[in-house]
C-alpha cells in the first residue's frame, strides 16, 4: 500500500501560488478549470483529478477531469447521495478511501473509465455554507492519503468555489443551488421561537463578502491584518455592550458571546490557515467552512449553539478584514431578516424600529439569538429548511409565528387574510389593555388568579402590561443556560433580588433548577439517557448534587430577606424526594439564621406535580406542602406516554381527553379537601377553551405566557361557573371531539369570549 511522502505546508503554499497565477490568466473559466485539475493531479502525485459541479435539482455534473475519459465531461451526472462523490456532497464532508471499491457507497460509472483507480480522496466545494461541487483525486494503487494532503485539497476547493460562483463557468441565469421554481409563492414550516404576525420585505442577512485573493503573498502581513481586525471586532463588541440598552440575562448572553470572540483555539486555527499560504480572509472563510461541516454532525443542542456563536464571529471578523460595513439605514422599513444562523450581536446590529421579524434555517428556543429576539418582541421562526434557497432580498413575505409558518411571495388572498388577522389582533390587544387592571373574576364572583410564566428578567415587564397577579412559575434554569460558567451565590442572589424587586410585592414562585433532558448547561455534563425526559434531570440532579441545589436555595433566601419566598421543587415522583429537598432548604435557613443573615418574612414550599405516581401519594404530599402546581406539559406527556416532540404523535392526544379531565377533577377535589392552593402551569392554561374547562373543574390559579393573560382574562370575566359546571359534569367523559364542540357551542350561546 502506497504512502507517498507528504509535501507539507510548503508544498501547499507552492500549489496555491501556482493556482493564483492560473486564476489571474486571461483565459476562459473552462480552460482555467481544465488546467487546474492537471496542476492538482501533478502536484499531488495523483493519476486522476476531477471536479463535479452542483446543477439544478441537486445533480452533480462532471465538469473537468485529468485521468478519466474526457468524453465523460458534461455527460456523467449523479444525484446527491449517489456513490462516493454524491456522499461527499450529501454530508458536506471529506472522504479518504484507500480502497474505494470496498466502500459501501461506491458506485461504478463505466463511461468514466474509473475502474483502474483503487483509492480516492474527495472534498466538498463549499460556498456560503452550501455545497457547490466536489473535488476528488484518485490513484491506481491503494494509497493512504495524509491529513496534510486532505487539508491541501480542502484549501484548493475554496479557490474552485470562487471560480464556480463567478458566473463565468455556468450561465448566471441558470439556477445551481436554488430550485428552478423558486419564484412561485411558497409556504414553509418551521419551529416557533416567538409568536406574532408580520408582513414585510425579505432581507438576507450578512451579504456574502467576496474574497478577491485567496493566496497570500506575505503570511506575516496577513497575520498582522488579522490582529488588527480582531482588535477592531473586540472594540465594536465593547461599544455594542455599552451603548445598547441590555441588562439581566441579555447582559449574560452578550458577555458569553464576547468571551467566544477571545477564544484562543478559534484564533489559532485561523492563524494556522494563514501560515499554510492563505490570505487572512481566506483563512477565516476556511475555518468557517470547517465549523459548518462540524455542525452537520453535531446533535447536542449546547455544542451546536456554541458552534453557531463561533460562526457568527467568523462572519463578523470577515467584514472587518474586507472593510465591508453594515449600514442599517439601507434596511427596508418593514424588514424581515432571513439567515441560516445568527448570533445575538448581529441581530442587535439591525435598526430595531425597522426589524419586523426573523426567519432562521437553524435555531432553537434557547439559542442566544432567540432570547434577544423575544426581548425585541418580533415573530421568530427557526428550523425553516432550505428557506435561503427559496427567498431573495426584496421578496414580500409573511411570518406567522403563531402557527410556525412563513409565506414567500404570498398571493393577494393570503395577504388579505393576514392583514385581517393582524387588525383583529390589534383590536383585541386594545380590548385586553382596557381590562388589564380589572379583577380576574368570573361573572358569578369566583376569583381566578392569572399568573405569568417567566424565565428571563425582561419577562417581568409584562406584569404591569398584562395586569397579571404575579409570577406563577419562574424557570431559574434559563439564566444558567446562557452563561458559560456556573453562577456563584452572589450572582444568583443579585438576579433573584432583581426579580422580587420587579414583582413589587406580587408573589413569585421560584422553581429550582430543572436541567437535564433537552436543557443542558455548558459547564455540567448530565450524560445521555435513552429517554431524556424520564432520565437524570430536575430534582434528581439536585438531590444527587446537593451543593448545587443548596447554593441556589442559599441565594434565594438571601434575596428574599424580609419578603415572602416561594420555592417549588420540580419533577417530584416520591414523598422521599420532596422530604429530602425540603431538608436541604431547612439546612440553608438554619445556616442563614446561625450567621445572623436576614431571613425571608415567610417561606412557602411546594412541589411541581408532573409525575403521575404522586397522585397515589397525595394525602402524604398535601400534608407537607404549602402549595401544589401542576406542570401540565410533562404531566400529559407521562400520563399518555406521549413524546410531545414526536411529529407522528403531535396530534394523537388531547389535553381535554376524558382521562386527563378525570385526573384533574380528582386532583382538585383532593387539594381542596386539604385546603392546599393548586395552580396549573403549562400551555393548556393559556388557551381560553382549555382554561374554561380547568376553571369549571375548580382550578382558581392558572400560570401562562404573557400573551395569554388578556384572552384568558376576557374569557374568565364572561364565564358563569355555576351554570357551566353541570354541563362539564355531563360531558367530560364524552369523546374529546364531542366535548370540544359542546364547549364551543356553550361559549357561543352564553357569550363566553373564546
N, C-alpha and C positions, 0 to 999 in steps of 0.2 A: 504494500500500500504506500503510495507516494505522499511525502510531506515536504514540499519544496521549502527552501529557506525563506523566511519572511523578509519582505523588503523594509519593514518598519515604517516609522513616520517620515523618514527622509524620502523613501520611495513614494509614499502617498503625496507628499508635497511636490515631488517631481511630476507625478501624474497630473495633479491639479494644475500645475503651471502649464503643462502641455495642453490640457483641456481649455484653459483660459485663452491661450493663443488661438486655439482652434475655434472657439466660440466667437472670437473677435474677427475671424477671417470673413471676407466679403463673399461668402458662398451661400447657397440656399440652405434652408433648415434641414432638408432631407440629406443633402451632401454632408453637412456637419454631423448629422446623426450617424450616417454610414462610416465616416472617418472616426467618430467616437468609439463605435463598437470595435473597429480594428485596433485602435490605440489601446483600449482596455484589455482586449484579448492578448495583445503583445506584451503589455506591461505586467499583466498578472499571470503570464505563462498559462493561458487557457486556450484550448482548441476552439472553443465557442464563446461568443458573447452576443447576447440578443436583448432587444428592447421591445416590450409589449406595451401598447398604449390603450388606455381605457376609452372605449367608444360608447355611444348612446345605448342604453339598455343593459348596462353592466356586462359588456362584451370586451374581452382583451384581444387586441389585434397585433400580430407580429409586424412591427414597423421597420426593423433593421436587424441584420444578423451578420456575424462573421463566423463561418464554420458550418452553419446549417444550409440546407438547399435554398439558394436565392429565390427560386420560384415560389417558395412558401411565404415570402414577404407580401403582406396585404391579403393573402389568401388563407392563412392559418388564423382561426379565431376560436376562442374558448370562453365559456361562461365563467364568471367569478365563482370560485369554489371548485372548478374542474381542473384536475391534475395538480402538479406541484405549483405551477405558475398561478393557477386560479386560487390555490390555497393561500399563497403568499398575499394575493390581493384581498382575499376574503377576510383574513385576520390581521392584515397590515403588519406582518412580522416576517423576519428573515428565516430562511431555511438553508442549512448547510448539510447536504447528504452525501456521504462518501459512497453510498450505494443507492442511487436514486431509483433503480429498478425495483429494489426491495421495499421502497417506501409505500405505505398503504394508499397514498393518494396519487401514486404515479399513474400517468395516463399517456399512452404511446400515440403519437401523431405521425403516421408513416410518411406523409408528404414532406416532413421537415428533414428526414434522414438522421434523426437523433438517436437511432438505435446503436450507434457506435460509441456513444458517450455515457459513461457509467456514473460519474459524480456530477453534482450540481450545487451551486450556491446562488441564491437569488434574494433580492431585497425589494421591498415596495418603493416605488417612486411617489413620495408624499408631497402634497402641496395644500396648505391651509387645513391640515388635519385629515385630508381625504386622499385616497389612493388614486393617482393619475396614471399609473402603469407599473410595470415590473421590469427590473434589470437583472439579468442572470448570466452566469458564466458556467461552462461545462468542460469536463475533461474526460478523456477516454479511460484513463486508469482510475482506480478508486483512490481518491485524494482527500486527505484531511485538511480542510480549509482552516486557517488560523483566525483568531479573534481580530487580529490587526487587518487581515485581508477583508474580513467582513466589515470592519469599520471603514476601510477604504472604499469598498463598494457602496456603502450607505452614503458616504460623503459625495461620491461621484453621482449618485442618484439625485442628490439635491440640485446639482448642475443641470441634469436632464429635466428635472421638474420645471425649472425656469424656461428651458427650451420648449417644452410641451405647452406651457402656459402662455408663451409669447404670441401664439396665434399664427406663427409662420409655418408650423408643421401641419396644422389642421386648420381648415377654414373656421375663423372665429364664430361664424353664424351657426356652425353645427354644434348641437349640444353634446358635451362629452360626459360630464358628471350629472347634469340635470336631466330630468325626464322631459322627453320631447313635448309632452302635453302640459308643461308647467304653467302655460299662460291661462289655462282654463280655471274657473272657480274651483276651490278645493276646501274641504273641511278635514282638519286633522285633529286627532285626540291626544290629550296629554294628561299630566298629573297636576291637579290643582294645588298650587303653592300659596295662593292668596286669592280670595274671592273678589268678584266685581266684574263689571262690564265696561268695555271701551271700544270705540270706533276711532281709527286713526290711520296714520301713514307709516308704512314699514320703513325702518331704518336699520340696516345691517350694522352690527357692532364691529368696531375696530377694522375699518377697511384695510385690506392687506398691504403691508409695506413691501414694495418691490425691491428686491436685493439686486443691485446692478453689478456688483462684483463679488464673486464667491471666493476667489483665491487671493490670499494676502501677499503683498509684495514684501512687507516687513512685519513679522509677527510681533516684534517689540512695540511698534507703533500701534498695532491693533490692541495689544494688552493695555496700553495707556488710554486709548479711546474707550475701552471697556471700563476702566477705572473711573474715568470722567463721567461716563453715562450712569454708572451705578451710583455715584455721588449725587448726580442730578436727580435720579429717581428717588433716593432717600430724602433729599431736600423737598421734593414735591409731596411725598407722603407725609412728611412732618408738617408741611403747610396745610395739607388737607385735614390733618388731625387737629390743628389749632384754629382753623378758620371755619370748619364745618360744625354745625350745631349737633353734636353727638354726645351721648352720655350713657351711663349704665352699661348694659350688655353690648350696645353698639360700640362703646369705647373698647370693651374687651375684644370684640370682633376685629376692630381696626388695629389694636395693639398686637393681636395674634398674627394678623396679616403682615404688619410691618416687620414682625420678627422673622417671618419667612423670607423677607427681602434681604435679610442678613445671613441667610443660610449658607454656610461655607461650602458644603458639599455641592450645592447647586452652582455656585460661582466657580468652584474648582472644575466642574465638568465643562463649563463654558471656556475657561482658560485652557483646558486640555485640548479642546477642539481648535482653538486658535493656534496652539502650538503644533497641531497637525497640518497647518497650512491654510486654514480658513480665515476669512475676514471676521471681524467681531460680529457683524450682522449675521453672516452665515453660521457662525458658531452658536449664536443664540437660537437661530432657527433650527439647527440640528438638535440641540438639547430639547427644544420644544417638540420636535417630531418624536424624539425618543420617549418623552413623557406621554405623548398622545398614544403611542403604541403600548406603553405600560398600562394606561388607563383602560384599554380594551380588555385587559386580562384581570384587572382588579375588581373584586366584588365587595370587599369590605368598605362600608359607607364612609368611615372616617378616613381611611387611606385614600380613597377616591377623592374626597373633599380636599385633602391636603395637596394632592396632585393637581387639582383644579386651581387651587390658590397659586401654586408654583407656575402653572401655565399662564395664568393671568399676569404674573410678574414678568415672565419672559416676553410677553406681548408688550407690556409697558416699557421694559428695557429696550426692546427693539425700536419703539417710537423715539426714545431718547437718542439712540445711536443714529437713526436715519434723519433726525431733525423734524419728523412729522409731528405736528401739534394738533390735538383735537380742539376744535372750536365749536362750543355748544351753541353759539349764535346761529350756526348754519342748520341747526335742527329744525324740522318742521314743528309747527306749534302744537301738533297732536301726535307726537312721535310714539310709536310702539317699537321698542328695540328688540331685535332678534339676534341671538347669539348661540353658539354651540355651548359655551360655558362662559362664566363671567365671575370676576372677583368683586368683593364689596367696594373697593376703592374705585373701580371702573364705573360702577353704577352711579356713584356719587359725583363722577365727572360730568354727568349729564345735567342739564338745566331742569331742575325739578318742577318748574312751572310748565314745562313743555312735555315732560315724560308722562305718558298716559298708560303704559303697560309694558310688560316684559315677557318674552317667549324664549325658552331655552331648550336645546336638544338634550342637555344634561340637567342636573339639578335635583335637589331633594328638599323636603320641608325644613330640614335642619341645616341646610347649607348656609354659608355666610351671606351670600347674595340674597337668598330668600328672606333671611332675617332683616336685612336692610330694606328690602322691597316692601315688606309688611309695614315697616316703620314709615315708609313713604306713602302707604295706603294706595297702592296701584295693583290691578289684577296681574297675577303672575302664573304662568304655566311652565312646567318642567317636563322633561322626557317626551318632547314632541318629536318623534322620529323623523329624520330627514327633512325637517322643515326648511333648513337652509338651502336644500337642493330645489326648493319649490317656491321660494319667495324672493323678490327683488326689491331693492330700495325704491321707494315711491309707490309700491302697491298699496291699495286700500285694503285694510284688514280689520277684522273684528276679533277681540279677545273676550271669550266668555269664561271667566274664571270660576263662575258658579258651577258650570257643567263640565269644565275641563276640556274646552274646545277652542280652536282658532279657525277662523274662516278667512281664506286668502282670496282676494278679488271677489268678494261676495256679490251676488245679484241684488237687484233693487228690492226684491221681496224679503231677502234676509236683512238688508239694511233697514227697511221699514219696520220689520218686526223687532229688531234690536233697538232702534230708536224709540219705539213704543215702550219696550221693556225698560229702557233707561229713564224715560219720562215717568213711568209708573213707579219705578224705584225712587226717583227724586221726590215725587208726590208723597210716597209712603214715608220717606225719611223726614219730611216736614211734619207729617202726622205723628210719627214716633217722637220727634223732638218736642212736639206740643204736649205730649203726655209724660215726658221723662221724669218730671218732678211730682207726678200724681202717684198715689199709692197703688201698688200691685195687689189689688183686691178684687175678688170675684164679684159678680153682680149681686150675689146673696150674702156678701160680707165676709167671705173667707180670705184671710190674709195669706198670700203666697210670696215668699221671699225669692227674688230673682237675683242671682249672683253671677259673677264673672269667672270664667276660667282664664288664667293668665300664666305666663311663663317668662315674660320679659318686663323689665321696669317700665318700658314705654306703654305696655298694655294698661297700666293703671290710669292713664289719661282718659280711658273710656269710662271710668267710674262716674265722672261728672257728666260726660257726654251722653251716657245712656240712662243715668239715674239708677244704676244697679245698687243693690243693698250692701254689697261687699264683694270679697273675693272668696268664692266657694272652693276653689282649687288653685293653689299656686304651685306650679310644677318646678320645683327647685333644681331639677337636673339640667334645664336648658342653659342657665348661666355657666354651669360646669362644662357643658359640651362645646361652648365657643371659646374656651380658654385652652392654652397649650400646657398648662400645669395645674395641679390641684390647688384651689384657692385656700389660703390659710384661714384660721379662725377670725383674724382681724378683717380680712377681705369679706368673708361671709357675713360677719356682724354688720359691716357697713351697708352691704346690699340689703339685708333683711330690715335694717333700721329705715332705709330709704323707702322700702315697700310699706312698712307700717306708717311712716310719716305721710306718704302719698295717700294712703287709705283714710287718714284723718279721722280715726275713731271708728270707722266701719270695720267689721270683722274680716280677718284674713286667715284662711286655713292653709298652713304650710304642709305640703306633702313631702315627706323625706325622700331622699334620692330614689328615683325609680329608673335605675340604669340596668343594662343588660338587654338581651334580645336585640332589637334594632336600634337601641340607644347606647352608643359607645362613647367612651371617654378616651382621649388620646394618650393619657398617662395611666390608664388602668386596663389591664388585659382580663376581660371576663371569660376568655376562652370561647370555644364553639360548642353549641349544643345542637343535636339533631332537630329539636323542637324549641327554638329560642324563646318563644312566648311562654313556654311552660318550663323553661330552664332556670339557670342560675341568674336571678335578676331580683331587683327591688329589695324587699326586706330580707330576702335570703342572703344577698350580698352584704347588707347592713349588719346582720347578725354574725356572719362569718368574718367580717372585717369591722369589728366593733369600734375601733379607733376612728374610722372614717365617719361612722354614724354619730359617735359621741362628739366629735368636733363640730359636726353640723348642728346637733342639739345644743351644744355649748354656745354657738354663735346665735342661735335663735333666742336662747334665754337672755343673753347679754343685750340683744337688740330690742327685746320686749320689756326692758326694765320699766316698771310702773304701769305697764299696759297688759292687756289680755294676750296670752299666747295660745294659739290653737295649732296643735300638731297632729298630723294624720299619718299613720303608717300604711304603706301600700302592699297589696297582694298578700294579705294575711290569710293563711289557709288553716291554721290551728290556733287554739287558745294559747298553747305554749309559746307560739311565736309572738303573739301580742304581749303576753306577760314578760317575755324576755326583752322586747323592745321597750316596754314601759319601764322596766327595771333600769335600763340604760338612761332613760330620761330622768328617773328619780335620782340616779347617781350624780348626774350633772347638776340637778337642782341642789342636792346636798353639797356638792363641791362649791357651787356659787355662794351658798349660804355660809359655808365654813370660811371662805375667802373674803367675806364681807361685801360681796358684789350685790348691786341692786337686783332684786328679783322681779319677775312679772307680777302684775297685780292679781291675775288669775291665770291658771293653766288648765286648758281643756284638751283632752286626749281622745282621739278617735281612730277608727280603722276604716280602710277602704275595702268595701265588700266587692271583690272581683272574682273570688274563687267559690264555686257553689258549695263546697264542703262546709263552709261556715254556717249555712242555713240549718244544719243539723247540730250546731253548737251554739245556737242563738241565745238560749237562756243564760249560759255562762258568759258569753261575749257581752250581752246587753247589761249584765251586772257589773262589767268592768270598764265600759266606755262612757264618755260624756256625750258623744255623738257618733253617728254612723253615716258614711257616704257610699253610695253605690257607684262603682265605675262601670257604667253600662257597656262601654265598648268591649272591655275584656270579659265582663260577665256574660254578654251574649256570645262571645267567641267560645268561652268554656262551656256554656250551657248547651250550645248546639254542636260542639266540636267543629267549629266553623272558623277556618282560616280566612279572616277578613281581607287579607291581601291577595287571595287567590281569585283571578278573573273568572274562573269557572264557577266560583261559589258566591260571587258578589251579590247576586240577586236571588240566591237559593233560599235564604232565611229572612225572616221579618221580625223586627223588634216588637211588633204588636201581635205576634203569633200567640195562640191560646196558652202555650206552655210558659211563655215569657210573662204574660199578664197574670197568670195564676201565681207565678213565682213572686212577682211584685206585690200582688194583693196579700199573699201570706206574709211577706216581709213587713208591709205597712202595719198589718194587724199586730204582729209581734212587737215591733218598735213602739207602737202607740200604747200597748198594754204595759210596757216597761217605762213609758214616759221618756224615751230616748229620741232626741231630734234626728230626723232622717232627711238626707239630701241625695239627689241624683245628679251626678256629673257625667257628661258624655254627650255624644252627638244627638241622641234622641231627645234630650232635654231642650235642645234649641230648635226643634221642628214643631210648629204650632199644633199639628194634629196629634203627634205623639205626646206633646206636653199636655194637651187637653185630656188625653186618656190617663196620664200619670196623676194629674190633679184630681180627676174623677176617682182614682183608686185611693187617694188620700195623701199623696206627696204634697208637702207645703213648703218645700225649698228645692229649687232647681238651679243648677250652675251650668253656664253655657258661654259661648263666644260672644264678643261684644255685639256683632251684627245681628244676633238672635234676640237680644233683650227687647228691642222695640216690638217685633212681631209677636213674641210670646206675651209681652205685657198687654198688648192690644187684645189678644185672644182672651187672656185671663180676665180683663175688666169687662168682657162681654159674655162671660160664661156664668150660668147659674148651676152650681154644683148639685144642689138639692134636686133639681129637675133632671140633671144629666146622669147622676149615679144609677138610678133604676134602669135606664137604657143600657148602661155599661154592664150592669149585673146580668141583664138578659142576653147580651150579645157577645160577651168576652170569650165565650167558648165556641163561637161560630168560626168557620174558616176565615182566615185573615183577610181575604179579598172581600168577603161579605162584610166583615167588621169595618174595614176602611170605608166602604161605600156607605154603610149606615152612619158612621161618624160624620162623614162629609155631608150627608143628607140632613142630619140633625143640626149641624152647624149652619147650613144654608137656611133651614126652616126657622131656626131660633135666633138668627142674626149674630152668630158667633164668628168673629173675624179670624179667618184662617189665611 
